[in-house]
């Protein structure tokens, strides 16, 4: 396909949105689960992947218990239910997802709970998950399907910490600019399910997890806070993270006391690598940000762009990251491009909340990019998109933002100052005023964020 070297903002925006949707489609959880399960001679076969080599796990399981949680839970458990013969399926089958992705499925208990902050519905669902996992017996299989959002959707704090105290702690960490890995470290040490807790409950039954990754490096201990895998983090690290963000005196006393108790009582630690409870536990990574990014890369080439990966582990403060993108884009334009370029990234940035506006990390990055483009003198034709593959960026109905050289003018034309809006963390209002929000509805999947910068040769 011949891509115009100087397309209109509408054409360029259409290309960016098409590429973004390609990345979402590559993480289809229903198809991914069905690819990993098969039945042979009335026995379930699980596809395992290690070092890019595939093999299968199959045993004479008398029952298979289905537990799914995360934004893709309904699609994943429906796919498993359709593959696994009825005589193998236990009456234990539960899916926990967020309100936007809830779907009724015959034969499955489906629960809806809150994300990104947990609620009482999630606590009820988490207790059900724990109860069902505990029922499984030796020679049975607990098939766990995990996707992004699981940390918030199944909150089950230790007995001495109330759900509200855990919510308060999570809110403080989210607003502090702490990374998702740091937040998960604390979550694991306050939870009965996370950090290997679910695997501990399921033993001595066998366990296999089908995992849709929403974190950088596909660190299994970070996805939904690692409920089925060992946890190498410690109470000591958790305390240092809280103190490092100057939150120790702000978190609830119950959380302070439990973290300190964990230092004194080794039995409270999360299960570590080598623990016997993981002897019969396996997993398959069925989708990830990296796989979606590669799909976008190929689609950009098919559209006629020269495609380059800017970063496959994009992280850091969203505003700063946006400024770095602009600087690097200027360098590329100064080299006299001879064909359109698609600069692509995947990952998850953070936002330190200082204002009282509305938005999310992707909207903030999109707004910050066009402000930095004006400040740094990025001239020419470009389109920048930053979006969450789950279709929800922060506490908004938008997946992210898509901006171009005309965005700031449109914002100012309605009487708003872009820099003031950014400083107030009010990117949603700014981008809505200029019709630069990405509105996809909930996508049913979640593999973190994708960024797409399309730049064109000077005309």
C-alpha positions in Angstrom: 0.0 0.0 0.0 1.3 3.5 -0.9 1.0 5.8 2.1 0.8 9.5 1.3 3.9 11.4 2.4 1.8 14.3 3.7 -1.6 13.0 4.6 -4.4 15.0 6.2 -4.8 14.7 10.0 -7.9 12.6 9.4 -5.9 10.2 7.2 -3.0 10.0 9.6 -5.4 9.6 12.6 -7.2 6.8 10.8 -3.9 5.0 10.3 -2.9 5.4 14.0 -6.3 4.1 15.2 -6.1 1.2 12.8 -2.7 0.2 14.2 -3.9 0.5 17.8 -6.9 -1.8 17.0 -4.5 -4.3 15.5 -2.6 -4.4 18.8 -5.8 -5.0 20.7 -6.9 -7.8 18.3 -3.6 -9.5 18.7 -4.4 -10.0 22.4 -7.8 -11.6 21.9 -8.2 -13.7 25.1 -10.9 -16.1 23.8 -8.8 -17.2 20.8 -5.6 -17.4 22.9 -7.2 -19.7 25.5 -8.6 -22.0 22.8 -5.2 -22.2 21.2 -3.7 -23.5 24.4 -6.3 -26.2 25.3 -7.2 -29.4 23.5 -8.7 -32.8 24.3 -7.3 -36.1 23.2 -8.8 -39.5 24.3 -11.0 -37.7 26.7 -8.0 -36.2 28.5 -7.3 -32.4 28.7 -4.0 -31.3 27.1 -2.3 -28.0 28.1 0.0 -26.2 25.8 3.2 -25.2 27.5 5.8 -22.8 26.0 9.3 -22.4 27.1 12.3 -21.0 25.3 10.1 -20.6 22.2 9.5 -24.4 22.2 6.1 -25.9 22.7 5.2 -29.1 24.5 2.1 -30.4 26.3 1.0 -31.4 29.8 -1.7 -34.0 30.2 -2.6 -36.2 33.1 -5.5 -38.3 34.2 -7.3 -35.5 36.1 -10.6 -36.6 37.5 -11.9 -33.0 37.7 -11.0 -29.6 36.4 -11.9 -26.5 38.4 -12.2 -23.3 36.5 -11.3 -20.0 38.1 -10.8 -16.7 36.1 -10.2 -13.2 37.2 -9.2 -10.0 35.4 -10.6 -7.8 32.6 -10.6 -10.7 30.2 -12.0 -13.3 32.7 -15.3 -13.8 30.9 -13.8 -14.4 27.5 -11.1 -16.7 28.9 -13.4 -18.9 31.0 -16.0 -19.2 28.2 -13.3 -20.4 25.8 -12.1 -23.0 28.4 -15.7 -24.2 29.1 -16.2 -24.8 25.4 -13.1 -26.9 25.1 -13.2 -29.0 28.3 -15.7 -31.9 28.2 -18.6 -31.6 30.6 -17.6 -34.9 32.4 -14.3 -33.3 33.4 -15.6 -30.0 34.5 -16.2 -29.5 38.2 -19.2 -27.6 39.4 -16.7 -25.1 40.6 -16.4 -22.4 38.0 -16.1 -18.7 38.7 -15.2 -15.6 36.8 -14.5 -12.2 38.3 -14.2 -9.1 36.1 -14.9 -5.4 36.1 -18.3 -3.8 35.4 -17.5 -3.0 31.7 -16.5 -6.5 30.8 -19.1 -8.6 32.6 -21.0 -11.2 30.5 -23.5 -13.8 31.6 -22.2 -17.3 30.9 -24.3 -20.4 31.5 -22.8 -22.7 34.1 -20.3 -20.1 35.4 -20.7 -17.9 38.5 -19.8 -14.5 37.2 -18.9 -11.7 39.6 -18.4 -8.0 38.9 -16.1 -5.9 41.1 -14.3 -2.5 41.0 -11.1 -1.5 39.2 -8.7 0.2 39.8 -9.7 0.5 43.4 -11.2 -2.6 45.1 -14.7 -2.8 46.7 -16.8 -5.1 48.8 -18.1 -7.0 45.7 -14.5 -7.9 44.9 -13.9 -9.1 48.5 -17.0 -11.4 48.2 -15.7 -12.8 44.9 -12.2 -13.2 46.2 -13.4 -15.3 49.2 -15.3 -17.5 46.7 -12.1 -18.0 44.6 -10.2 -19.0 47.8 -13.0 -21.3 48.9 -13.2 -23.0 45.5 -9.4 -23.4 45.2 -9.3 -25.0 48.7 -11.8 -27.6 47.7 -9.6 -29.1 45.0 -8.1 -32.5 45.8 -5.1 -34.4 44.7 -5.3 -35.7 41.1 -7.6 -32.8 40.2 -6.6 -29.7 38.2 -7.3 -26.1 39.1 -7.2 -24.2 35.8 -6.7 -20.5 36.6 -7.1 -17.8 33.9 -5.5 -14.5 34.8 -5.6 -11.2 33.1 -4.8 -7.6 33.9 -6.7 -5.9 36.6 -6.8 -9.0 38.8 -5.0 -7.3 41.7 -7.9 -4.9 42.3 -10.7 -7.3 41.3 -10.0 -10.0 43.9 -9.0 -8.1 47.1 -8.6 -10.5 50.0 -6.6 -8.7 52.7 -5.2 -10.6 55.7 -7.6 -10.9 58.6 -6.1 -8.0 60.6 -6.5 -5.5 57.8 -9.9 -4.2 56.6 -10.7 -3.8 53.0 -11.1 0.0 53.5 -7.6 0.2 55.0 -6.2 -1.7 51.9 -8.2 0.6 49.6 -6.7 3.7 51.4 -3.2 2.2 51.0 -3.7 1.5 47.3 -5.1 5.1 46.7 -2.0 6.6 48.4 0.4 4.5 46.3 -1.5 5.2 43.0 -1.3 8.9 43.6 2.3 8.8 44.7 3.8 7.8 41.3 4.8 4.4 42.6 5.3 1.9 39.8 2.9 -1.0 39.3 5.7 -3.4 40.5 6.1 -1.5 43.7 2.4 -1.3 44.3 2.1 -5.1 43.7 4.9 -5.8 46.2 2.7 -4.1 48.9 -0.5 -5.8 47.7 1.1 -9.2 47.9 2.2 -8.8 51.5 -1.3 -7.6 52.6 -3.2 -10.4 50.7 -4.3 -14.0 51.2 -4.4 -14.7 47.4 -1.7 -12.6 45.8 2.0 -13.5 45.8 1.5 -17.2 45.5 -1.4 -17.3 47.9 -3.9 -19.0 45.5 -1.4 -21.7 44.7 -0.9 -22.4 48.4 -4.7 -22.8 48.8 -5.0 -25.1 45.8 -2.3 -27.6 46.9 -2.1 -30.6 46.8 -4.2 -30.3 43.6 -2.4 -29.7 40.4 -2.6 -26.1 39.1 -2.1 -24.6 35.7 -2.4 -20.9 34.9 -3.2 -19.3 31.5 -1.9 -15.8 31.8 -2.6 -12.7 29.7 0.2 -10.3 30.6 -0.3 -6.6 31.2 3.2 -5.9 32.6 6.6 -5.1 31.3 9.0 -8.1 30.8 6.0 -10.4 31.3 7.0 -10.9 34.9 4.6 -13.6 36.1 4.9 -12.5 39.7 3.7 -9.0 38.8 0.6 -10.0 36.7 -2.4 -9.6 39.0 0.3 -9.7 41.7 1.3 -13.3 41.0 -1.3 -15.4 42.8 -0.1 -18.7 41.3 3.7 -18.2 41.2 6.5 -17.7 43.8 7.1 -14.2 45.2 10.7 -13.1 45.6 9.8 -9.8 47.3 9.8 -9.3 51.0 8.2 -7.5 53.9 11.4 -5.5 54.2 11.1 -4.3 50.6 7.4 -3.4 51.1 8.2 -1.2 54.0 11.1 0.5 52.2 8.7 1.3 49.2 6.1 2.9 51.5 8.8 4.9 53.3 10.5 5.8 50.1 7.4 7.7 48.9 7.0 9.3 52.4 3.7 7.4 53.0 4.5 5.6 56.2 2.8 8.1 58.4 -0.2 8.3 56.0 -1.0 4.6 55.6 -3.5 3.1 58.1 -2.0 1.8 61.4 -3.3 -1.7 60.7 -1.1 -1.8 57.6 1.9 -0.4 59.4 1.5 -3.0 62.2 1.1 -6.0 59.8 4.1 -5.0 57.7 6.2 -4.7 60.9 4.9 -8.0 62.1 5.9 -9.6 58.9 9.5 -8.7 59.6 9.4 -10.6 62.9 7.4 -13.7 61.8 8.9 -15.5 58.8 5.8 -17.7 58.5 3.9 -14.7 57.3 6.1 -14.3 54.3 4.8 -15.0 50.8 5.9 -18.4 49.4 9.3 -18.2 47.7 10.9 -20.0 44.7 11.5 -23.6 45.6 8.5 -24.0 47.9 7.0 -27.4 47.6 3.5 -26.0 46.9 4.7 -25.1 43.3 5.9 -28.6 42.5 2.8 -29.3 40.4 2.2 -25.8 39.2 2.7 -24.8 35.5 1.7 -21.8 33.4 1.3 -20.6 29.8 1.7 -17.0 28.8 -1.0 -16.6 26.2 -0.7 -12.9 25.3 1.4 -9.9 26.1 2.3 -6.3 25.3 5.3 -7.6 23.3 3.1 -9.8 21.1 0.7 -6.9 20.4 3.6 -4.5 19.7 5.0 -6.9 17.1 1.5 -7.2 15.4 1.4 -3.3 15.2 4.9 -3.3 13.8 3.9 -5.7 10.9 0.7 -3.8 10.3 2.6 -0.5 10.0 4.9 -2.0 7.4 1.8 -3.3 5.5 0.5 0.3 5.5 3.7 1.5 3.8 5.5 2.9 6.8 9.1 2.4 7.8 8.4 0.8 11.3 10.8 1.2 14.3 10.4 0.1 17.9 11.0 3.2 20.0 10.7 1.1 23.3 9.3 -2.2 24.3 9.4 -1.3 28.0 8.2 2.3 28.0 8.0 3.5 31.6 8.5 6.6 33.6 6.5 9.8 34.3 4.1 10.3 31.4 4.9 14.0 30.9 8.6 13.4 30.9 8.4 10.4 28.5 6.3 12.6 26.1 9.0 15.3 26.1 11.6 12.7 25.3 9.6 11.4 22.4 9.4 14.9 20.9 13.1 15.4 21.2 13.8 12.1 19.5 11.2 12.8 16.8 12.9 16.1 16.0 16.2 14.3 15.5 14.7 11.9 13.1 13.0 14.7 11.1 16.3 16.5 10.8 17.7 13.5 9.0 15.4 14.2 6.0 13.0 11.2 6.1 12.3 9.9 2.6 9.2 7.9 3.6 6.6 7.9 6.4 7.8 6.6 9.7 5.9 4.7 12.4 7.7 4.9 15.8 6.1 2.4 18.1 6.2 1.6 21.8 4.6 -0.5 24.5 4.7 -0.4 28.2 3.1 1.4 31.1 4.0 4.9 32.3 3.0 6.6 35.6 1.4 9.8 36.7 2.2 11.7 39.9 -1.1 13.4 40.7 -0.8 17.0 41.8 -4.1 18.4 40.6 -7.7 17.6 40.9 -8.6 17.1 37.2 -9.7 14.0 35.3 -7.6 11.8 33.1 -5.2 8.8 32.9 -1.6 8.2 32.0 -2.3 7.8 28.2 -4.3 10.9 28.0 -1.7 12.8 30.0 1.0 11.6 27.7 -0.9 12.6 24.5 -1.6 16.1 25.8 2.0 16.5 27.1 3.3 15.4 23.7 1.6 18.2 21.7 2.6 20.7 24.4 6.2 19.6 24.2 6.0 19.6 20.4 5.1 23.3 20.4 7.7 24.1 23.0 10.5 22.2 21.2 9.5 23.3 17.7 8.5 20.0 16.3 7.3 21.2 12.9 5.7 19.2 10.1 3.0 16.6 10.0 2.7 14.1 12.8 0.1 12.1 14.8 0.7 10.7 18.3 -1.5 8.1 19.9 -1.2 6.7 23.4 -3.9 4.2 24.5 -4.6 1.4 27.0 -5.5 -1.9 25.4 -8.3 -2.5 27.9 -10.2 0.5 26.6 -10.0 2.3 29.9 -7.4 4.9 30.8 -7.6 5.8 34.5 -11.0 6.5 35.9 -12.5 7.6 32.5 -14.5 6.2 29.6 -11.6 6.8 27.2 -8.8 4.5 26.2 -6.3 7.3 25.8 -5.6 10.2 23.4 -4.6 10.9 19.8 -3.1 14.3 19.0 -1.7 16.2 16.1 -0.3 19.7 15.3 -3.8 21.2 15.4 -4.8 19.9 18.9 -3.6 22.8 21.0 -5.3 25.4 18.7 -8.6 23.5 19.1 -8.2 23.4 22.9 -7.5 27.1 23.0 -10.4 27.9 20.7 -12.8 26.8 23.4 -11.1 29.0 26.1 -8.9 26.4 27.8 -5.2 26.7 28.4 -3.5 23.3 27.6 -0.6 23.8 30.1 -2.9 24.7 32.9 -5.0 21.6 32.1 -1.9 19.4 32.1 -0.7 20.9 35.4 -4.1 20.1 36.9 -4.0 16.5 35.6 -7.1 17.3 33.6 -6.1 15.8 30.3 -9.5 14.3 29.8 -11.3 17.6 29.7 -8.7 19.1 27.4 -8.7 16.3 24.9 -12.5 16.0 25.0 -12.8 19.7 24.1 -10.7 19.1 21.0 -12.3 15.7 20.1 -8.9 14.0 20.6 -10.0 11.2 23.0 -9.9 7.5 22.0 -13.2 5.9 22.7 -13.3 2.2 22.2 -15.5 0.9 25.1 -14.1 -1.9 27.1 -12.1 -4.3 24.9 -12.3 -7.5 26.9 -8.5 -7.7 27.1 -5.6 -6.0 28.8 -1.9 -6.1 27.8 -0.9 -2.6 29.1 -0.5 0.4 26.8 0.6 1.0 23.2 2.1 4.2 21.7 2.1 5.1 18.0 3.9 8.1 16.5 3.4 8.6 12.8 5.7 11.3 11.3 6.1 12.2 7.7 8.8 13.8 5.4 8.6 17.6 5.1 6.6 18.5 2.1 
